[in-house]
Amino acid sequence: MVPDAAAALLSMRIVVTGGAGFIGSQIADAYVAAGHEVTVLDDLSSGRRENVPKAARFEQCDIRSADAARIVEEFRPEVLNHHAAQMNVRVSVDRPAFDADVNVLGFLNLLEAGRRAGTRTVVFASSGGTVYGEPDRIPVPETCPNHPICPYGVSKLTGELYLYYYARIFGLRFVALRYANVYGPRQDPHGEAGVVAIFCQRLLRGDECTIYGDGLQTRDFVFVGDVVRANLAALDAQDSCALNIGTGLETNVVDLFGRIDGLVGSRGAVRHGAGKEGEVRRSALDAALAGRVLGWRPQVSLDEGLAATVDFFRSRP
């Protein structure tokens, strides 16, 4: 068999929701580069049209809409990669019904459309930083109890539970990727969802930065390129599962600010604000299971990833 014919047999139809956003667009890039036929669904509420790969079909729509369901049914994807979400913890605390409407009902709208269209696999962006709540051990393994302390974590865990139901009743295969704090190029520096991007942009502009609370809360920062590799590997997973995607390393916000400030060379001003309700104190993920199931391990160190992210924001107007 000639190589092109072999590649065609391996090619899949994939819907990437949120595919104009920070993480989803880079996954769409990788799927297109791997030879898959990709349709991107995004309402552009936070994503950017120019992020969508030129070789992908683009549909602007809300995942809660009848249009989104129709597009999935007509495209008949083998794989649904779901990254569209209300992803701001603060918004979920202030507007839990809105968070559930997007993250639970929107996802169900797509799952039902996929079921009708014969979709075989779902790759689901979950949240290792919130589904466990305040964990009793660090780094957190997947066996840790799920006790989320914010509505965003509740909605992500609900999505996973629906996937278990669809797997049991309809034979759908799924991989729920429980991300640590993802950062890197294309991250949105507006709002409160991406502290690395916010610090990069503000320090490059010479603006004051805000650290909420004492800044000693820790997070596990994983580079977006490593997350993309996990989404590629998930296409070949044989069994349904939930997997942590992180580095296992804790970095506090004060240290993070100092690293970015050093890369920018700005000696930027910083102030401390009140801590945020619904945020966990410590977070780092044990990703050993992803190594065994997907052959995945993080490859980009924090210093390397921060340097690439600073370079990205420095290159932007």
N, C-alpha and C positions, 0 to 999 in steps of 0.2 A: 504494500500500500504506500502511495506517495505521501510525504510529510503533510502536504496541505489537506489531503483527504482525511488523514488521521486527526489533524487539528480540528477539522470541521465536525468530526464525530464527537469530539470532546467539548465543543462549544455549547454553551447553554444560554437560554434566554433568562435574563436576570433583571428584576425591578429593584432599583435602589431608591428608597424613600429618603428624603433629606439629602439627596445627591447633589445639591448646589451648595451645601454647607461645608463647614470646616473638615469634618471627618468623612462624611458621605461622599463628597466630591473626589477625595483622594482614593477612596475605595472604588468609585466608578472609574477613575483613571486606570487603576490597576486591573480591574475586570476587563475593560476595553483592551488594554495592552496584552492581556492573556488570551484574547480572541473571542470573548463572549459578546453576545448581543445585549446591549444594556438600554433600558428605559429608566430615566430619572423622573421621579415625582417630587416636586418641591413647590411650596406656596410662596417662596422668596420672602418670607417674613424676616428671616435672618440670613438665608443663603444668598449667593450672588450668581446671576446667570452666567457670567464669564468663567465661573469655576467648573461648569459642566463640560465634560469632554466633548469635542466637536463630533466625534463618531457616535455619540449616544443620542438617542431620541429624548427630547425634553418635553415634559408636560407640567404646566403650572396649575396646581390644584391643591386643595385642602384634603388631607388624608381622611377627614370625616365625611367627605362629600360623596354623592352618588357618582360624580364624574370619576373620582379616584377608583371606586369599585369597578366601574365600566372599563376603564383603561386597563386595569389588571386582568379582568376577564377576557378582554379582546386580545391582549398581548400573550396570555397563557404562559406565564413564566414558569420555568422549572424551579427557580429560586427567588424568594423574596428576601431582600436584605433591608432591614428596617432600622433606619437612623433618624427619621423625622420624629421630633419630640418637642414638648415643652420641657426644657432642660434646666431651668433656673430654680434652684432650691428656694430662694427668697419668694419668687412668684408662687411656687407651690404652697408655701406657708400662708401667703396672703390670699390666694385664690385656689383653694384645693379643688373646687368643683371644675374650674377651668382646666387645671392640671389633669384631672381624671378624664375630662371630656376629650382632650387631645390624646393623652398617653394610653388610656384604656379603651374608650369607645372608638377613637380613630384607628387604633391597632386592630380592634375587633372587626371594623369595617373592611380592612385589608385582608385579615385572616379568612373571613367568610368569602370574599371575592376570590382569594387564592384557592380555597377549598373547591369552589365551583369551577375554577379554571384548571384544576389538576396540579397545582403547585405541590412539589414534593419536599422542598427544604425551605426552612426559614432561618436566617441568621439575624439574631436579635441583639440590638445594642442595649445591654442592661447596665447596671451601675453598682460596681463593687464598693464604691465609696459611700453608698447610702443604704443598700438593701440589708446590710448587717447591723446597722445602727452603731451603738457603742460596743465594739467587740470585746470579748474576754481574753483575747490573745492577739499578738501582733508578730509577724504578718498573719493575716486572716486566711484560713483555708476555706474551701467551699462547704465543709462540714460544720462551720460555725452557725449557730442559730440565726435566723433572719428576724431581726427586730428593728425595722426602720423607724427613725424618729422624725421623719419629714414626709409630707405627702408625695413628693417626687419619688422617694424610695419605695413607698407603698405602691405607687402606680407602676413602677418598673418590676417590682416583685409580682404584682398582679398579672402583668404581661407574661412573665415566666410561667405562672400557674395556668394561664390559658393555654400556653404552648404545651404543657404537660397533658392537658385535657385533649387538645387536638392530636397529639401524638398517640395517646391511648385509644381514642375513639375513631380517628380517621387515618391513622398511620402516617401522619406528617412527621418528618424528621426535623429536628431543630438543634441549633447551637446558640445558647444565650451567652454572650460575651460580657462578663461583668467587669467593665472598665474601671481602672484607677483614674486619676486625674490626667486626662489626655491634653497634651499641649503640642504646639508646633506651628509651622507656616499655615496661613489662611485662617488661623483662629480669630474669632470676633473679639476685638478689644472693647466693645461697648457692652453695657449691662454689667452683670456680676458673675457670669458663668466661666470666665477664663482669666484667672489671676495672672498667669504668665503673660498673656497678650496685653492685658491692662497695664502691667508694670512696664513692659517693653515700650508700648506706645507713649505712655506718660513720661517715662524717663528720657526717651528720644526727643520729646517735645520740650523737656525741661519743666514739666508740670509736677506738682506735688502728688505723692502717692498716699493712699490710705491703707493701713493695715488694721483689720477689724479684730478687736480684743487685744490680747497681749502679743499675738503673732507667734506664739509657741505651739499652736495647733499644727499637727503634722499631716502631710498628704504624701501619697505615692504618685510621683509624676512620671508618666510613661509617654514616650515620643510617638507622634502620630504615624510615622513610618513603620514603627513596630506594630501598631494597632492595625494598619493596613495589611501587613503580613499575616496577622491572625485571621483577618477576614478572608484572605485568599486560602489559607489552610483549612478554614471551616467548611469550604465547599467540598472537601474530601473526607470529612468526618463520617464515621460509619454509624455512630450511635447518637441518640439525643442526649444532651448534657448541658449543664451550666458550668462555665469555666471562668476563673479569674484571669484578667489580663492586666498585669502590673509588674513592677520591678521588685517588690518586697522591701523596698527601702523607704524610710521615713525622711522627709525634709520639712522643717518648719518654715513658716511664711517669712520670718525675719531673715533666715538664712537664704531663702529663695530671693528675696529682695536684694540682699547683698551681692549675690552671684550675678544677677541681671545688672545691677548698678555698676559692678566692676566691668562687665562686658561693654556696657554703654560708655563707661568712663565719665559719668555725669556728676557723681556725688549728689544725687537727687534728694530733695526734701521729702520727708515722710512724717505722717502723723498717725496717731492711733484713734480709731473710732470704737463705738460700742460693738460688742460681739453680736453675732447673728443667731437668731433662734433657729433651731432645726439642724445646726451643723454639728458634726461629730468632732471630738477632740483629737483623736488619733486615728490614722488610717494608713494601712499598707497591706498589700495583697500577696498571699502565697500563690504563685502561678505554677507550682510544680505539676499540677494535674494537666494544665495546658501543654506542658512539655511532653507528658506521656501520651496524651490523646492527639495533639496536633503537631507535635515536634516543634512547638513554638517556645522561644525564649527571647526576652528583650535583648537587643543588640546595641542600642544607642544609649550612651551614658548621659546623665543629666547635663553635664558641662557641654558635651557635644551637641545635644539637642537644644540647649539654651542658646548656644552660639549660632546655630542655624536659624533659630527663631528670631533672634536679634537682627541677623543679617536680612531676613525677609522683611521685617518691619522697617529697617533702615532703607531698604530699596524702594519702599512705597512712598508716594507723594505725601 
